[in-house]
Amino acid sequence: MPDPARAGHFAQMADFVAILLLFLASHSIPARPALRARLVRLLGEKLYLAIYGAVSTALLVWLIVAARHAPYIPLWPQTLGQYWVPILVMPPALFLAVGGLLSPNPLSVGFRGASFDPARAGIVGITRHPLLWAFALWGLSHVVPNGDLVSVIMFGGFALFALVAMPVIDRRKRRELGPRWEELAAIGPTLPFAGVSRRWAWPRGLLSVAIVATIAAYAGLLLTHPWLFGPDPTVAFQKG
């Protein structure tokens, strides 16, 4: 006879995977300029961003709930020392995310429509894919302290999605920008900080805003992480 418990676990895992794929699919919209442009024309820039943010947040909450209900299958033992990986990786990841959200970027995913100044490339001078690298670093750093199958699928899936998207977007942007792509791509390397001689000048005041916003976001995540997501990363400080 079929095992009801095993069937229930399978259904919960299937729900989790389906929601994860839906979440990742929703995040492919900003990487598709034609689709994003149609939505902006239909809704307006502000309404599009508001709806996109609300849908992304709702899908993330749904995904977290599904992950918590999925069966727990441990893959390696967890230790407090593993918490230091995301603790140390998340500040640069958040800086890339904040900079990517604030800066216009003709080479990758972006939310600012302002004109791009190659002489003041800002975050693009560090990497042409700041948001995708932020996504990848967040995912990879969270695989380590979450040694179970669902976490590896979820966080590893986030990271893989971001890493695969980089060459895909490069090919699309090369077609769209033509000869100008080589010029702009020389300003923004693929790997963060890959070229010391790159132009890293920022638009006036934007670097200070990015640093302050990064510090605030990091502090907020440390304080709210236990209530929003469960694990408390600050125990790594307490146990030293």
Buried (B, 14 or more C-beta within 10 A) or exposed (E): EEEEEEEEBEEBBEBBBEBBEEBBEBBEBBBBBEEBEEBBEEBEEEEBBEEBEEEBEEBBEBBBEBBEBBBEBEEEEBEBEBBBBBBEBBEBBBBBBBBBBBBBBBBBBBBEEEEBBBEBBBBBBBBBBBBBBBBBBBBBBBBBBBBBBBBBBBBBBBBBBBBEBBEEBBEBBBEEBEEEBEEBBEBBBBEBEEBEEBBBBBBEEBBEBBEEBBBEBBEEBBEEBEEEBEBBBBEBEEEE
